[in-house]
Amino acid sequence: MIKTSILDAGKLQEFTKERKLQPFRVKQIYQEIFKNQNIDFSDMTTLSKELREDVDKHFSVVTLKVDKILEDENTTKI
């Protein structure tokens, strides 16, 4: 399964509705990421262990893909 970015508000909203989560849970997640600079769901202790595991299965904080790699003898650009 390809994980969705946690910053995709639509997907996160859909996730919370499916699981009937309280709206403050989204706020807790964003507070962990932006205020506490925590990008590992397992370290987000303000969330229950079950929720951390569920969020980690479906989302990632950073979703970067390599588009192109350019190399020469002195430099590598990604």
Order of alpha helices (4+ residues) and beta strands (2+ residues): beta-alpha-alpha-alpha-beta-beta-beta
